[in-house]
């Protein structure tokens, strides 16, 4: 992204890992959405407000909680845990 990113910011690190995992498992729409939210978080003057938008991905039907990654019709449990 940009040069002024705090490389130790856990939110950014988790978003980067999530984007990679989603991208590698044919979840392009979710990966693009997280990339957009990460950019908003990075560029925001109010990190707390930006973090609230990210947290909203995890509540209710049709959210990121509902995504189950599969390969050959088997859930990727080990990949998610590790």
C-alpha positions as CSV (number, residue, x, y, z in Angstrom):
1,X,0.0,0.0,0.0
2,X,1.6,3.3,1.1
3,X,4.9,4.1,2.7
4,X,3.4,5.6,6.0
5,X,1.7,2.3,7.1
6,X,2.5,1.1,10.6
7,X,3.8,-2.4,9.8
8,X,3.0,-3.5,13.3
9,X,-0.6,-2.5,13.2
10,X,-2.4,-5.8,14.0
11,X,-5.6,-4.8,12.1
12,X,-3.6,-4.3,8.9
13,X,-1.7,-7.5,9.4
14,X,-4.9,-9.5,10.0
15,X,-6.6,-7.9,7.0
16,X,-3.6,-8.7,4.8
17,X,-3.7,-12.3,5.9
18,X,-7.4,-12.5,5.4
19,X,-7.2,-11.0,1.9
20,X,-4.5,-13.5,0.9
21,X,-6.5,-16.4,2.2
22,X,-9.7,-15.3,0.5
23,X,-7.8,-14.5,-2.8
24,X,-6.2,-17.9,-2.8
25,X,-9.6,-19.6,-2.4
26,X,-11.7,-18.0,-5.1
27,X,-13.4,-15.4,-2.8
28,X,-12.5,-12.5,-5.0
29,X,-15.5,-10.3,-3.9
30,X,-14.6,-10.6,-0.2
31,X,-10.9,-10.1,-0.9
32,X,-11.7,-6.9,-2.9
33,X,-14.0,-5.7,-0.1
34,X,-11.4,-6.2,2.6
35,X,-8.8,-4.5,0.4
36,X,-11.1,-1.5,0.1
37,X,-11.7,-1.4,3.9
38,X,-8.0,-1.8,4.6
39,X,-7.3,1.2,2.4
40,X,-10.0,3.2,4.2
41,X,-8.5,2.2,7.5
42,X,-5.0,3.2,6.4
43,X,-6.1,6.5,5.1
44,X,-8.5,7.4,7.9
45,X,-7.7,10.0,10.5
46,X,-10.1,8.2,12.9
47,X,-8.8,4.6,13.1
48,X,-11.5,3.7,15.7
49,X,-14.3,4.7,13.3
50,X,-12.6,2.8,10.4
51,X,-12.2,-0.3,12.7
52,X,-16.0,-0.3,13.4
53,X,-16.7,-0.6,9.7
54,X,-14.4,-3.6,9.6
55,X,-16.1,-5.2,12.6
56,X,-19.5,-4.9,10.8
57,X,-18.3,-7.6,8.4
58,X,-18.7,-10.2,11.2
59,X,-22.3,-9.8,12.2
60,X,-25.5,-11.2,10.8
61,X,-26.5,-13.3,7.8
62,X,-24.5,-12.9,4.6
63,X,-21.4,-11.6,6.4
64,X,-17.8,-12.8,6.4
65,X,-18.7,-15.3,9.1
66,X,-20.8,-17.2,6.6
67,X,-17.9,-17.8,4.2
68,X,-16.7,-21.4,4.3
69,X,-13.6,-22.1,2.2
70,X,-13.6,-25.4,0.3
71,X,-11.2,-27.5,-1.8
72,X,-12.5,-30.6,-3.6
73,X,-15.8,-30.2,-1.7
74,X,-14.0,-30.4,1.7
75,X,-13.9,-27.5,4.2
76,X,-10.4,-26.1,4.6
77,X,-10.3,-26.4,8.4
78,X,-6.5,-26.9,8.8
79,X,-5.7,-23.8,6.6
80,X,-8.0,-21.6,8.7
81,X,-6.6,-22.8,12.0
82,X,-3.0,-22.4,11.0
